[in-house]
Amino acid sequence: MGNLLHYAIVFLVVALAAAFLGFGGVAGTAMEGARILFWVAIVLFVVSLIAGLVRRA
């Protein structure tokens, strides 16, 4: 899951750089990619947290 967050941060940096340089389409696409990867990482974290709690019970 660490790689997933790493890629989300990379997409965010690419989006900020593209927005700064005036590439709106690329910035929007990279921002959507970062947002999707971030939420997938959050969902996977919650699922693994619940699975760990169920396993202990």
TORPA-4810 file (N, C-alpha, C, O; in nm, 3 decimals):
<nodes>
NODE_1_0.083_-0.119_0.000_0.000_0.000_0.000_0.087_0.125_0.000_0.041_0.232_-0.041_M
NODE_2_0.211_0.113_0.045_0.300_0.228_0.043_0.329_0.276_-0.098_0.342_0.396_-0.122_G
NODE_3_0.339_0.181_-0.192_0.362_0.219_-0.331_0.243_0.296_-0.387_0.260_0.388_-0.468_N
NODE_4_0.124_0.258_-0.345_0.004_0.325_-0.395_0.003_0.471_-0.352_-0.029_0.558_-0.433_L
NODE_5_0.038_0.498_-0.229_0.044_0.636_-0.183_0.159_0.711_-0.249_0.149_0.831_-0.276_L
NODE_6_0.268_0.641_-0.275_0.381_0.703_-0.346_0.338_0.750_-0.484_0.371_0.862_-0.524_H
NODE_7_0.267_0.665_-0.555_0.220_0.704_-0.689_0.118_0.815_-0.683_0.114_0.900_-0.773_Y
NODE_8_0.036_0.817_-0.579_-0.060_0.927_-0.564_0.014_1.059_-0.546_-0.026_1.161_-0.602_A
NODE_9_0.120_1.059_-0.468_0.199_1.181_-0.448_0.271_1.221_-0.577_0.280_1.339_-0.608_I
NODE_10_0.321_1.122_-0.651_0.386_1.151_-0.778_0.287_1.215_-0.875_0.320_1.314_-0.941_V
NODE_11_0.166_1.160_-0.884_0.064_1.218_-0.971_0.030_1.360_-0.927_0.008_1.448_-1.011_F
NODE_12_0.024_1.383_-0.796_-0.005_1.516_-0.746_0.105_1.615_-0.785_0.075_1.728_-0.825_L
NODE_13_0.230_1.575_-0.774_0.341_1.662_-0.812_0.339_1.690_-0.962_0.363_1.803_-1.004_V
NODE_14_0.309_1.589_-1.042_0.299_1.608_-1.187_0.186_1.705_-1.219_0.200_1.792_-1.305_V
NODE_15_0.073_1.690_-1.150_-0.040_1.779_-1.173_-0.006_1.923_-1.137_-0.041_2.015_-1.210_A
NODE_16_0.062_1.942_-1.026_0.101_2.078_-0.986_0.199_2.139_-1.085_0.189_2.257_-1.119_L
NODE_17_0.295_2.060_-1.131_0.393_2.110_-1.228_0.325_2.143_-1.361_0.355_2.245_-1.422_A
NODE_18_0.234_2.056_-1.404_0.164_2.081_-1.530_0.075_2.204_-1.520_0.065_2.282_-1.615_A
NODE_19_0.010_2.222_-1.406_-0.075_2.340_-1.388_0.010_2.467_-1.387_-0.031_2.569_-1.442_A
NODE_20_0.126_2.460_-1.325_0.214_2.575_-1.320_0.263_2.614_-1.459_0.280_2.732_-1.488_F
NODE_21_0.285_2.513_-1.545_0.334_2.538_-1.680_0.221_2.568_-1.779_0.248_2.601_-1.895_L
NODE_22_0.098_2.556_-1.735_-0.014_2.592_-1.820_-0.076_2.477_-1.898_-0.155_2.502_-1.990_G
NODE_23_-0.044_2.355_-1.865_-0.102_2.240_-1.932_-0.223_2.193_-1.851_-0.213_2.103_-1.768_F
NODE_24_-0.338_2.255_-1.876_-0.458_2.229_-1.797_-0.511_2.088_-1.811_-0.553_2.027_-1.712_G
NODE_25_-0.510_2.035_-1.932_-0.562_1.900_-1.953_-0.479_1.794_-1.884_-0.533_1.703_-1.821_G
NODE_26_-0.348_1.807_-1.894_-0.258_1.713_-1.828_-0.271_1.726_-1.676_-0.269_1.626_-1.605_V
NODE_27_-0.283_1.847_-1.628_-0.296_1.870_-1.484_-0.424_1.808_-1.431_-0.424_1.747_-1.324_A
NODE_28_-0.533_1.825_-1.505_-0.659_1.767_-1.461_-0.657_1.616_-1.458_-0.707_1.553_-1.365_G
NODE_29_-0.598_1.557_-1.561_-0.588_1.412_-1.567_-0.500_1.358_-1.455_-0.536_1.259_-1.391_T
NODE_30_-0.387_1.421_-1.432_-0.297_1.376_-1.325_-0.362_1.394_-1.188_-0.343_1.311_-1.099_A
NODE_31_-0.439_1.501_-1.172_-0.507_1.524_-1.043_-0.612_1.417_-1.019_-0.626_1.369_-0.906_M
NODE_32_-0.686_1.380_-1.123_-0.785_1.273_-1.108_-0.718_1.140_-1.074_-0.768_1.063_-0.992_E
NODE_33_-0.604_1.113_-1.137_-0.529_0.991_-1.106_-0.483_0.990_-0.961_-0.491_0.887_-0.894_G
NODE_34_-0.434_1.103_-0.914_-0.389_1.112_-0.775_-0.506_1.093_-0.680_-0.493_1.026_-0.578_A
NODE_35_-0.620_1.152_-0.712_-0.738_1.139_-0.626_-0.786_0.995_-0.620_-0.819_0.944_-0.512_R
NODE_36_-0.790_0.929_-0.735_-0.835_0.789_-0.737_-0.740_0.700_-0.659_-0.785_0.616_-0.581_I
NODE_37_-0.610_0.716_-0.680_-0.513_0.634_-0.607_-0.520_0.659_-0.457_-0.505_0.566_-0.377_L
NODE_38_-0.543_0.783_-0.417_-0.554_0.814_-0.275_-0.674_0.743_-0.214_-0.662_0.682_-0.107_F
NODE_39_-0.789_0.751_-0.278_-0.909_0.689_-0.222_-0.900_0.537_-0.225_-0.951_0.471_-0.134_W
NODE_40_-0.836_0.481_-0.326_-0.815_0.335_-0.328_-0.726_0.294_-0.211_-0.752_0.192_-0.147_V
NODE_41_-0.623_0.371_-0.182_-0.536_0.341_-0.069_-0.612_0.350_0.063_-0.593_0.267_0.151_A
NODE_42_-0.699_0.450_0.077_-0.778_0.463_0.199_-0.872_0.344_0.216_-0.884_0.289_0.325_I
NODE_43_-0.940_0.305_0.107_-1.033_0.191_0.114_-0.958_0.063_0.148_-1.005_-0.015_0.231_V
NODE_44_-0.843_0.040_0.086_-0.765_-0.080_0.117_-0.716_-0.079_0.261_-0.710_-0.184_0.325_L
NODE_45_-0.681_0.037_0.313_-0.639_0.047_0.452_-0.753_0.010_0.546_-0.733_-0.065_0.642_F
NODE_46_-0.872_0.062_0.520_-0.987_0.032_0.606_-1.023_-0.117_0.598_-1.054_-0.178_0.700_V
NODE_47_-1.018_-0.174_0.478_-1.048_-0.316_0.464_-0.946_-0.401_0.539_-0.984_-0.497_0.607_V
NODE_48_-0.819_-0.367_0.529_-0.718_-0.444_0.602_-0.729_-0.424_0.752_-0.702_-0.516_0.830_S
NODE_49_-0.769_-0.305_0.795_-0.790_-0.280_0.938_-0.904_-0.365_0.991_-0.892_-0.425_1.098_L
NODE_50_-1.015_-0.370_0.919_-1.130_-0.451_0.960_-1.095_-0.599_0.958_-1.134_-0.673_1.049_I
NODE_51_-1.023_-0.643_0.856_-0.983_-0.784_0.848_-0.891_-0.821_0.965_-0.902_-0.931_1.019_A
NODE_52_-0.804_-0.731_1.004_-0.717_-0.756_1.119_-0.795_-0.764_1.249_-0.762_-0.845_1.336_G
NODE_53_-0.896_-0.680_1.265_-0.977_-0.684_1.385_-1.063_-0.810_1.391_-1.082_-0.867_1.498_L
NODE_54_-1.115_-0.853_1.276_-1.196_-0.975_1.272_-1.109_-1.097_1.301_-1.152_-1.190_1.369_V
NODE_55_-0.988_-1.096_1.249_-0.899_-1.210_1.270_-0.862_-1.226_1.418_-0.847_-1.339_1.464_R
NODE_56_-0.849_-1.117_1.491_-0.813_-1.123_1.633_-0.929_-1.170_1.719_-0.907_-1.227_1.827_R
NODE_57_-1.050_-1.147_1.674_-1.167_-1.181_1.756_-1.200_-1.328_1.756_-1.295_-1.371_1.820_A
</nodes>
